[in-house]
Amino acid sequence: QVQLVESGGGLVQPGGSLRLSCETSGPLFSIEEMGWYRQPPGKQRELVAVINSVDNTNYAESVRGRFTISRDNPKNRVSLQMVSLKHEDTAVYYCYAFIGMKDYWGRGTQVTVSS
């Protein structure tokens, strides 16, 4: 069974940085796309950034220029470098992967931006 495990969340002050990582395991075929979504308190889950098998990326407008997604194919890992964090970046961040025509999700990691 495919599993996604996130790490790297935590508490950070406004203007600070965090790096999230997600490792996949299990019977992996071709990983067409990986990425990150987030769910702010009281809101719906939303796209943060995704990257496909040829390293094309797509970012939410709210994070463009501050967040960078990268992918380590041999290790089936995706990372999200976040800088200049804002209060509104506070959310549970979920790792996502599209593998073999199916969606897979991690359990989520909390990111809190607060002074």
C-alpha positions in Angstrom: 0.0 0.0 0.0 1.3 3.4 -0.9 2.1 5.7 2.0 3.1 9.3 2.2 4.7 10.7 5.4 5.2 14.4 5.9 7.8 16.0 8.2 9.1 19.5 9.0 6.1 21.3 10.3 6.1 23.5 13.4 5.8 26.9 14.9 7.6 29.9 13.2 7.5 33.6 13.5 6.3 35.8 10.7 9.0 36.3 8.2 10.6 33.0 9.1 11.3 29.8 7.1 10.4 26.2 7.2 11.1 23.2 5.0 8.5 20.4 4.6 9.4 17.0 3.2 7.4 14.0 2.1 8.6 10.5 1.6 6.6 7.9 -0.3 6.8 4.2 0.2 5.0 1.1 -1.0 4.4 -0.4 -4.4 5.2 2.6 -6.5 4.7 2.8 -10.2 5.2 6.0 -12.2 4.6 9.0 -9.9 3.0 11.4 -12.3 2.7 14.3 -9.9 3.5 15.2 -6.3 2.8 18.2 -4.3 1.4 20.0 -1.4 -2.1 21.2 -0.4 -3.1 23.0 2.8 -6.2 23.5 4.9 -6.3 26.7 6.9 -8.4 26.8 10.1 -12.1 26.9 9.1 -11.4 26.7 5.4 -11.3 24.2 2.6 -8.2 22.4 1.4 -6.4 24.3 -1.2 -3.5 23.9 -3.6 -0.1 25.1 -2.6 2.3 23.7 -5.2 2.6 20.7 -7.4 5.4 19.3 -9.6 5.1 16.6 -12.3 7.4 14.0 -13.6 9.3 16.4 -15.9 9.6 19.0 -13.2 6.9 21.4 -14.4 5.6 23.3 -11.4 2.4 25.1 -10.5 2.0 27.4 -7.5 -0.9 29.1 -5.8 -0.7 32.8 -6.4 -0.6 33.5 -2.7 2.7 31.6 -2.3 4.4 32.3 -5.6 7.9 33.7 -5.1 8.0 32.6 -1.4 7.6 28.8 -1.7 9.7 26.5 -3.8 8.8 22.9 -4.5 11.4 20.3 -5.5 11.4 16.6 -6.2 14.0 13.9 -5.6 12.9 11.2 -8.0 15.3 8.4 -6.9 14.1 8.8 -3.4 10.4 9.4 -4.3 10.5 12.5 -2.1 9.1 16.0 -2.5 10.0 19.0 -0.5 8.6 22.5 0.0 10.9 25.3 1.0 8.9 28.1 2.6 10.3 31.6 3.3 8.8 34.9 4.3 6.0 33.1 6.1 2.9 35.0 6.9 0.1 34.5 9.5 -2.2 33.4 6.6 0.2 30.5 5.8 -1.0 28.8 9.0 -2.6 25.5 8.1 -2.3 21.8 8.0 -0.1 20.9 5.1 -0.8 17.7 3.2 1.5 15.8 0.9 -0.2 14.6 -2.3 0.8 12.1 -5.0 -0.8 11.0 -8.2 0.3 7.4 -8.8 -1.1 4.9 -11.2 -4.2 7.0 -11.9 -5.0 7.3 -8.1 -4.7 10.1 -5.6 -2.8 9.5 -2.4 -2.6 11.8 0.7 -0.4 12.0 3.7 -1.8 12.6 7.2 -0.7 16.2 7.3 1.7 18.3 9.3 0.8 21.5 11.1 2.5 24.8 10.2 1.7 27.7 12.6 3.0 31.2 11.8 2.7 33.3 15.0 4.7 35.8 17.0 
